[in-house]
């Protein structure tokens, strides 16, 4: 049983790395093949959306453990969060570097930093940067109990990222779907609901064991 769980965890980790890097590989391939009408816009959109999806997947790890008792998924939570930060960094660098050529005078001159979607996106990026830096075991030991409190800010980063998407998109239906998923994940984390789900899972597991004997 222990060996089977280790193998399952290992394959889950490999799958998560492959799945997280696949969008970047596809992006590079499509760019190499000249399939982009507007490369900067395409790269900005795809890196931003991938960052949001990976962030939501990292947020889903704990609820999956609560609801299904799938502990192995907790082993990939950190990796998913770091990949989300990587894509968010590429998203930001594409906007500042490829779109504006790192010309900060031009950025300020055109009032880009006064636009709310940029400020909200920048705030989400700063939160992800802080969480990525403090994601190591060393920082976990240094911060102690405060580490969990700090990393709950990942939900705030997710909400800000969705608001950034909503204010940027012409059609809000897609960002609202992402927002609904994040809201559901937050509801699962409410202590009373978390206890109820844990109790329901244990009761189901006990009943299943009795039926099998």
FENFENLIN-V925123 format. One record per pair of residues at least 24 apart in sequence whose C-alpha atoms are under 8 Angstrom apart, sorted by sequence separation. I is the first residue (numbers start at 1). GAP is how many residues later the second one is. D is the distance in whole Angstrom. If there is no record, write none. Layout:
BEGIN
i=I gap=GAP d=D
i=I gap=GAP d=D
END
This chain:
BEGIN
i=158 gap=24 d=7
i=55 gap=25 d=7
i=54 gap=26 d=6
i=55 gap=26 d=6
i=127 gap=26 d=7
i=128 gap=26 d=7
i=23 gap=27 d=7
i=54 gap=27 d=7
i=127 gap=27 d=7
i=155 gap=27 d=8
i=54 gap=29 d=7
i=55 gap=29 d=5
i=128 gap=29 d=7
i=54 gap=30 d=5
i=127 gap=30 d=6
i=53 gap=31 d=8
i=155 gap=31 d=8
i=51 gap=32 d=7
i=52 gap=32 d=7
i=124 gap=32 d=8
i=125 gap=32 d=8
i=51 gap=33 d=4
i=124 gap=33 d=5
i=20 gap=34 d=7
i=50 gap=34 d=7
i=51 gap=34 d=7
i=123 gap=34 d=8
i=124 gap=34 d=7
i=51 gap=35 d=8
i=51 gap=36 d=5
i=89 gap=36 d=7
i=124 gap=36 d=6
i=50 gap=37 d=7
i=51 gap=37 d=5
i=88 gap=37 d=7
i=123 gap=37 d=7
i=124 gap=37 d=6
i=48 gap=39 d=7
i=121 gap=39 d=7
i=47 gap=40 d=5
i=48 gap=40 d=6
i=85 gap=40 d=8
i=120 gap=40 d=6
i=121 gap=40 d=6
i=47 gap=41 d=7
i=120 gap=41 d=7
i=47 gap=43 d=6
i=48 gap=43 d=5
i=85 gap=43 d=6
i=120 gap=43 d=7
i=121 gap=43 d=5
i=47 gap=44 d=5
i=85 gap=44 d=7
i=120 gap=44 d=6
i=44 gap=46 d=8
i=45 gap=46 d=8
i=117 gap=46 d=8
i=118 gap=46 d=7
i=44 gap=47 d=5
i=85 gap=47 d=7
i=117 gap=47 d=5
i=43 gap=48 d=7
i=44 gap=48 d=8
i=117 gap=48 d=8
i=44 gap=50 d=6
i=82 gap=50 d=6
i=117 gap=50 d=6
i=43 gap=51 d=7
i=44 gap=51 d=7
i=81 gap=51 d=8
i=116 gap=51 d=8
i=117 gap=51 d=6
i=40 gap=54 d=7
i=40 gap=55 d=8
i=78 gap=57 d=7
i=40 gap=58 d=6
i=40 gap=59 d=6
i=12 gap=60 d=8
i=16 gap=60 d=7
i=20 gap=60 d=7
i=12 gap=61 d=8
i=13 gap=62 d=7
i=17 gap=62 d=8
i=9 gap=63 d=5
i=13 gap=63 d=6
i=16 gap=63 d=8
i=20 gap=63 d=7
i=8 gap=64 d=8
i=9 gap=64 d=8
i=12 gap=64 d=8
i=16 gap=64 d=7
i=9 gap=66 d=7
i=5 gap=67 d=8
i=59 gap=95 d=8
i=59 gap=96 d=7
i=56 gap=102 d=7
i=55 gap=103 d=7
i=52 gap=106 d=7
i=52 gap=109 d=7
i=52 gap=110 d=8
i=63 gap=122 d=6
i=59 gap=123 d=8
i=56 gap=125 d=8
i=60 gap=125 d=6
i=63 gap=125 d=6
i=56 gap=126 d=7
i=59 gap=126 d=7
i=63 gap=126 d=7
i=66 gap=128 d=7
i=67 gap=130 d=6
i=66 gap=131 d=7
i=67 gap=131 d=7
i=66 gap=132 d=6
i=69 gap=132 d=8
i=68 gap=133 d=7
i=67 gap=134 d=7
END
